[in-house]
Amino acid sequence: MPKTPLHPSPPPLEANDVAIVGGGTVVWFVAFLALLPFQGTLSEHGHGTWPWICLSGGLLGLIGLWYCRARRDAIARGRAAEAAGHRAEDASGHTAERTAEDDGQNPATRSD
């Protein structure tokens, strides 16, 4: 038995994932452009892959940016649908029955 009482975990914080991934993607592309003029010198010293690693990071960042935007939009759609459902319940004066598939989770964050 713990000596201190356990407290419930706080809800997770939502960060601006699109801005974070977008900033990282820009940094990768800037690093690529900064290293590109030094390709010859880098190759002579065994570091010729550095610019291409930066380009790969930037391209993968674009994929991450697409994913984060899709996730953000799905969460917004889920919240809008949930809010519309609550408004419909309030207007009708009763709560609709839940189906077996509806567990009350946000459809954008529910794992199947």
C-alpha positions as CSV (number, residue, x, y, z in Angstrom):
1,M,0.0,0.0,0.0
2,P,1.5,3.3,-1.0
3,K,2.3,5.9,1.7
4,T,0.9,8.8,-0.3
5,P,-2.5,8.9,-1.9
6,L,-2.6,8.3,-5.6
7,H,-4.1,11.0,-7.8
8,P,-5.8,10.5,-11.1
9,S,-3.7,11.2,-14.2
10,P,-4.4,14.6,-15.8
11,P,-5.8,14.5,-19.3
12,P,-3.1,14.6,-22.1
13,L,-2.2,18.0,-23.4
14,E,-2.8,18.8,-27.0
15,A,0.2,20.4,-28.7
16,N,0.3,22.1,-32.1
17,D,1.8,19.1,-33.9
18,V,1.5,20.7,-37.3
19,A,3.7,23.6,-36.2
20,I,6.3,21.4,-34.5
21,V,6.6,19.0,-37.5
22,G,6.6,21.9,-39.9
23,G,9.4,23.7,-38.1
24,G,11.5,20.5,-38.0
25,T,10.9,20.0,-41.8
26,V,12.0,23.6,-42.5
27,V,15.2,23.0,-40.4
28,W,16.0,19.9,-42.5
29,F,15.6,21.7,-45.8
30,V,17.6,24.7,-44.6
31,A,20.4,22.3,-43.5
32,F,20.3,20.6,-46.9
33,L,20.6,24.0,-48.7
34,A,23.4,25.0,-46.3
35,L,25.4,21.9,-46.9
36,L,24.9,21.6,-50.6
37,P,27.6,24.1,-51.6
38,F,30.1,22.1,-49.6
39,Q,29.3,18.8,-51.2
40,G,32.9,18.4,-52.6
41,T,34.6,19.2,-49.3
42,L,32.3,16.9,-47.4
43,S,32.9,14.1,-49.9
44,E,36.7,14.5,-49.6
45,H,36.4,14.0,-45.8
46,G,34.0,11.1,-45.9
47,H,30.8,13.0,-45.2
48,G,29.3,13.2,-48.6
49,T,26.0,11.8,-47.5
50,W,25.2,14.6,-45.1
51,P,23.3,16.8,-47.5
52,W,21.3,13.8,-48.7
53,I,20.5,12.8,-45.2
54,C,19.1,16.3,-44.6
55,L,17.1,16.1,-47.9
56,S,15.7,12.8,-46.7
57,G,14.7,14.3,-43.4
58,G,12.9,17.1,-45.1
59,L,11.0,14.8,-47.4
60,L,10.0,12.5,-44.5
61,G,9.0,15.7,-42.6
62,L,6.6,16.4,-45.5
63,I,5.0,13.0,-44.9
64,G,4.8,13.7,-41.2
65,L,3.2,17.1,-41.9
66,W,0.6,15.5,-44.1
67,Y,-0.1,12.9,-41.3
68,C,-0.3,15.6,-38.5
69,R,-2.7,17.7,-40.6
70,A,-4.9,14.7,-41.3
71,R,-4.9,13.7,-37.6
72,R,-5.8,17.3,-36.6
73,D,-8.6,17.5,-39.0
74,A,-10.0,14.1,-37.9
75,I,-9.9,15.2,-34.3
76,A,-11.8,18.4,-35.2
77,R,-14.4,16.4,-37.1
78,G,-14.9,14.0,-34.2
79,R,-15.3,16.9,-31.8
80,A,-17.8,18.6,-34.1
81,A,-19.8,15.4,-34.5
82,E,-19.7,14.9,-30.7
83,A,-20.9,18.5,-30.1
84,A,-23.6,18.1,-32.7
85,G,-24.7,14.9,-31.0
86,H,-25.0,16.7,-27.7
87,R,-27.0,19.5,-29.3
88,A,-29.4,16.9,-30.7
89,E,-29.8,15.3,-27.3
90,D,-30.5,18.6,-25.7
91,A,-33.0,19.6,-28.3
92,S,-34.9,16.3,-28.2
93,G,-34.9,16.1,-24.4
94,H,-33.6,12.6,-24.2
95,T,-30.5,10.6,-24.8
96,A,-30.2,8.3,-27.8
97,E,-29.3,4.7,-27.0
98,R,-25.7,3.7,-27.7
99,T,-24.9,0.9,-30.0
100,A,-22.4,-1.8,-29.1
101,E,-19.8,-0.2,-31.3
102,D,-20.1,3.2,-29.7
103,D,-18.0,3.3,-26.6
104,G,-18.0,7.0,-26.1
105,Q,-14.5,7.6,-27.4
106,N,-13.5,10.1,-30.0
107,P,-13.6,8.3,-33.4
108,A,-10.3,10.0,-34.4
109,T,-8.4,8.7,-31.4
110,R,-10.1,5.3,-30.9
111,S,-8.0,2.3,-31.5
112,D,-9.7,-0.7,-33.2
